[in-house]
């Protein structure tokens, strides 16, 4: 009797799905779907999407800022940016500002191996990258480390 009802309701495909355990009792009973998301759920999901987009833009921004500094300072054969520019986005000390107009990165650099040999940096770069991480908004500074300039 149950098989006949199922067969009439679902056809032979339904029987195969029930027999294989792929169709739940809920689907057979045709229960309504859960209620639509609440405004709080919608806001939470929107915030999650915004955080995800910002973190993607931030990671692209680190890469672009690092590559921009390398290009400005003669390429990787002559220049290496500070180690923080190869780190992830979480608590990165080279990220000095997050604002609606983009991300600002400030970091030092020098000859290849400068950090490993504990040599002083020869260049400081500060650059603003667009919020999506796809373009350089402004090269704020690229020159001798400013703390050295202030001492002289």
N, C-alpha and C positions, 0 to 999 in steps of 0.2 A: 504494500500500500504506500509506504513512504517512498520507495523507489519510483513508483508510478507518479507520485506528486512531484518528486524532484525532476523526473524525466520530462514531465509536462512543463514544469517551470523553467528548467535550465537546459533541457535538451541533453544529448549524449555527452557534450563537452562538460556540462556540469557534473554528471556522474563520474567522469574521469577525474575531475578536479577534487570532488568529495572523496572518492576512493583513494586518491593519492594524498589526501590530507592538505591540499593546497587551497581549499575553499573553506573559510571559517563558518561557524554557526551564525555568527553575526551577519555575514554576507547572505546566508540563506534566509535569515529572518528579515532581511532588508531593513535593518535599523537605520534611522537617519544618521547622517554624519554629525560629528560634534559641532557645537555652535561656532559661529564665526568668531575670530579673534576679538578680544576686547580692545578698547582704545589703549589701555596700559600695555597689552601685549604688542599692539601695533607700534607704539612708541619704543618699546624695548627692542623689537626687531629692527626698527629703523636705526636705533643707536648702535646696534651690533653691526649693521651694514656700514654705518659711518665710520666706526672704529676700524673695520676691515679695510675700507677704502683708504683711510688715513695711514694705516700701517703699510699698505702696499705703496702708497705715494712716498712715505718716509723711507722705505727701503730703496726704492728707485732714486730718491733724492740723495741718499748717502752715496750710491754708486755714481750718480751724475756729478755731485760735488767733488768726489775723489778724482774722477776722470777729467773734470774741468781743471782742477789744480795741476794734475800731471801734464795736461796739454799746455797750460800757461807757463809751466816751469821746465819745459824742454823734453817732456816725455819720460817714460819709466826708466830709460837708460841713464838719465841724469838726476832723476828726482823720485823720491818715495814719500807719500803722505804718512802722517802719523798713524800708528797702529789702530787707533779708535775708528778710523775710516774704513777698516776692514771688519769691524765688529757688527753685531746685530743692532736692531733699533731700540731694544729695551735698555733704558738708562744709559744711553750713549753720551759720554762726556763731551763729544764734539758737537752735539746738537745744543745750541745755545738759545734758540727761540723757536717756538711753534706759534704761528699766528695765522690769521685769515689770508695774509698776503704771502704765506709760504713758510718754509723752514730755513733757518739760518744755521750754517755750520761754520765753526771756527776751529782750525787745526794747524799744526805745524808740519813741516816737511824738511827734507834735506837730501843729501846724496844717498844713493842706495847703501843701506847698512848703517845709517847714522844712529838709529835707535839701538841696534844690536851692539855697536861699538861705544855706546853711551856718549856720542858726540852731540854738541849743541845743534839745535835746528838752525837752518840757514834761511828758511822762508816761513812766513805765516800767511795763511789764506783764510779769508772770510767770504762766504758766498751765500746768497739767498736763492733758494730753489722753489719753484712753483709748488703749490700744495699737492698736485697730482704727481710730482716728481719727474716730470717729463721735460722741463725747460729751466734754464738759468734765468732768473729774474734780474739778478745784479751781482756783479763781482764787487763786493764792498771793499775788500782790501786784498792785495797780493804783493808782499814785499818782505823786507827784513822783519824778524820778530819784533813786535812793538815794544815789549818790555826792554829789549836791548836798546832801542831808539830812545826810550824815556830815560835810561841811565846815562846816556851820552850827552 
